[in-house]
Amino acid sequence: MSGEGSTSRAVVNRLRRAEGQLHALIGAIESGADCRAVVTQLSAVSGALDRAGFAIIAAAMRDCATLEEGEANADGLTRDDVEKLFLSLA
């Protein structure tokens, strides 16, 4: 992910939070936590990863907004590539 440093920092921060939530999820499962606690942690991890993915896609969309058809951004992505990446998160 090239380009905007603030976007990269924000994504890394989200992923670090997700990492902590994943560790908590594993701990909850290992300790025999109830279903509600496990599913709540799982939902938090999933949401954090989704938000990180959407932030990455949003940055790529900003980069590609001014491209002509078939041109690529600094990461080598065309508008069609970004669309496919976006849809892969759905």
JOGIRA-V195910 format. One record per helix or strand. SS is the DSSP state (A for helix, B for strand). FROM is the first residue (numbers start at 0). TO is the last residue. Records with the same first field share a line. If there is no record, write none. Layout:
SS=FROM-TO, FROM-TO
This chain:
A=4-29, 34-63, 78-87
